[in-house]
Amino acid sequence: MKWSGKSFHSLNFFMKNKFGEKIVKIPIDAGFTCPNRDGLLSTGGCIFCSGRGSGDFIVNNPSITAQFYEYIKLIKKKWPKAKYIPYFQAFTNTYADVNTLRKKYYEALSLENIVGLSIATRPDCLNDEIISLLKEINEKTFLMVELGLQSSKPATSFIINRCHDNEIFESAVKKLKDAGINVVCHVILGLPYETKSDMLNTVKYAVNTGIDGIKLHLLYICEDTEIAKMYKRGEFKALEFDEYIDILISAIEIIPENIVIHRITGDPPRDKVIAPQFSVKKFELLNAIDREFKQRNTYQGKFKE
């Protein structure tokens, strides 16, 4: 295939093509919270979100600089010559005044061997002043802004307590694209009560907003989350192994070739996963996905509209 043997346009391929070397994203918890947790919109957060705001593997240290250097100690042996992109991952990373954001972003950019920045946030936390700051950073370095969509189905949005509508997502993508910024969308496959058709419709919707990249996450259900309570009450079923692979590949088949696929599964904390248990067997899952691509003789964009 055209993507160095892969059946899809992976993030690793994109980064090597852009920078000519191995690039590693370094997860950061910059100490933010979320309007879906602090009472502005809600206090519960999205029902699948962990107590660390999806930052379960981040080094536990309040300092951005300390987190960065502790993490690269762990990966230096594997990638001794890599360059880095600090990834503001935990909670909502534009949820603060612009001066606070500026200080935190530029601290990360001042670290060694940095080639860019990635910022995960909510689409309803991007006012004009913040967009202006992001545009400024984008003019100095490579920048990706990651937006949580998860599902485009309004009923699902309500169930997961997302607390923003699709129009806000569309507006955020447009503002970021108008500023010349690379936009990545998060989609979760396997949310409660969704059919395969619902999930593929979300992928189609995301693609049509003009995103540059997409993360396709398997829904994993962890202890101490609202979705775990629903699952234990028997209110919905988690995806099965073969079912997930089928839905994932069907989704990738309708994604245009120019869109970078940043993820095709997730990295759940092993000690907290309730279901599906195959979600913790990452390499087994990735190998099965590769085999299924070959068996189907298919690839990204094969059935794009």
C-alpha angles and dihedrals in degrees: 000000000000093000098072093282096318124121092225142039099266128195090241090056091047094050095047090048092049101040103021094230144060113297121193125195112224113208115230134191104202095184099259127143129203135250086230089062109031095060100261091109103355142334099225102064122211107327095242096048118112127227089263094054094251090309097110096138098046118118108260102241129112093223118088090206093049092048090051096051094042090053097047089053086065095052104034093094092052096043108017094168100039126131121220145231114195107225115208093209114152119089120326112336100194094048100112140065115294095250091056090048092048092052094050096044094048092047088058092046091053093063125103124285094001118163100172149332136257121201124190116202148141119272090233092060099068111096122173094265092054092046088053091053092048090050089052091053092045089057090056101042144355111293133187123187115199119206127195112230099145093170136009092206108107093213090055091047088057094046094051092045093235091158098206131080132230093258090062089051092050092048092050092051091050094049092049094046091048086056090052095249126149109243125205123191126208117218125180119211115207103033116161117293095356120138126213088258091055091052094048090048089056091052091049090048093050093048091051093056090068102254121167098210142015137205114209107200127191109227107245119185116223134188118264095032130112091238089058089060090052091049094049089051088056094243094139142000128243118236118270121235097257092038092057093048091051093050093044095051091044088054094049090050090063097045113099115246095245093062113093115230105216097180139011098185138002141258107235123186102259096217093056104042116116098172152047093020093197088067090080092053094076101165093045089053094046091050091050090051091052091050092050092051089055094044092052091042088225141133145179113306097013092130101023114149 
